[in-house]
Amino acid sequence: MSSGEPNLDEFFVEKKRARNPLVPLGALVTAGVLTAGLISFRQGNSQLGQMLMRARVVVQGATVALMVGTAFYYGDNPWRPS
């Protein structure tokens, strides 16, 4: 390995899930809202399906913002020189 690549043993020392348990929860909520929206569309309730798709975008954006905020807060950049 070159010196610019992160060492996997050091990279996975602390589990990410323990650091921020809300990210997996956000992913599950996003998947749940997506599933409910697709079921609504399939049943012909397009108004509810559209509302759920908009809710999915909001929840997905919040999850991504949480991931970026956590990375910024903890300073997770494995490619940054020490």
Number of C-alpha atoms within 10 A of each C-alpha: 6 6 8 10 11 15 12 9 8 9 13 9 8 10 9 13 11 8 11 14 10 14 19 14 13 19 15 13 16 22 15 14 21 20 16 17 24 19 15 18 17 11 10 11 13 15 11 16 22 15 13 21 19 15 16 21 14 13 18 20 14 16 20 15 13 16 17 12 12 16 13 11 9 9 10 12 11 14 10 10 9 4
